[in-house]
Amino acid sequence: MQDVERLSVETASESDAREIAKLYLASRADALPYLRRVHTDIEVCAWISNVVLKRGETWVARLKGGIVGFIALVGDDLDQLYVLPGHYRCG
């Protein structure tokens, strides 16, 4: 079980785009391995950077300096919610 006291939640920045994209891809591959990939890693990173981070609020959960989860809100709607594999159900 993770040490929840070391977990911080903060607003995502543009510099987080690449790490958020890696987390997004890893989480989808783990949870939905049967889905065919239709976008390259570079395209996903561009989408995170140019769409997700700009159209609403994006927050990241950091543990020991690395991003282990993110949430994106568009207005009052939950748009994205992903957790890094290995960090599910840790509080």
N, C-alpha and C positions, 0 to 999 in steps of 0.2 A: 504494500500500500504506500502511496506517495505521501510525502510530508506536506500536508495542505498548508501549513504555515508559511512555507516558502513560495507558495503560488501567489502571483500578483495578476491583477486584471487591469488593463490599461487600453487607451485608445490606440488603434493601429496607426502606423505611419507608412508613408510610401516606401521607406527602406525595409519594411516588413513583407513587401509583396512577394518576393521570391520564396521566403520561408513559409508564408501562408499558402502559396501555390503548391509547394512540396507536401505540406500537411494535407491539403485538400486532395491531392492525387493519391497519397498513401491511404487516407481514410476511405476514399471511394473504392480503391482496389481491395482493401481489406473487407469492407462491408458488402460490396457489390461486385465480386470478382467476375461475374458473368457478363457485365456490361462491356460492350466494345468501346474502346477509346477512339474518339473521333477528332480529338485535338492534340497537338503536340504539347510538350511541357512548356515550350516558349509561348505558344498561344494561350495556354492556361495562365501563365504568369502575366501576360499582357492583359488578359481579361480581369484578373484580380486587380492589377494596377490601374487600368483605365476605366473599369466599370464598377467593380465591387467597392473599391476604396473611395470612389467619387460620388456614388449615387445615394449614399446614406451613411450611417454610422457603422464602423467596424471596430470591434474590440478583440483583443487577444488575451489569452491566459498564458502567462510565462511561468516556467518552472526551471530553476537553475539556469536562467539566461536564455532558454530555448522556448519557442512557442509550442504549446501542447494542445491548444484549442483556439477556435475563433468563432465569432458570431457576427453576422452582418444584419443590420436593421435598415429597412426602407420605410420611413415614417413609423407607424406603429406595427408594421408587419415584420415578422422574422423571415429573413430572406435566405440566410445560410447559417448552418450550425454544424461544425465539424470538430472532431477530437482525434488527436494523433493515436494510431493503434498502440496498444500497450498502456494507455492512460484512461481507458473507459472505466466507469464506475469507481473513480478514485475520490469522489467528493467534490 
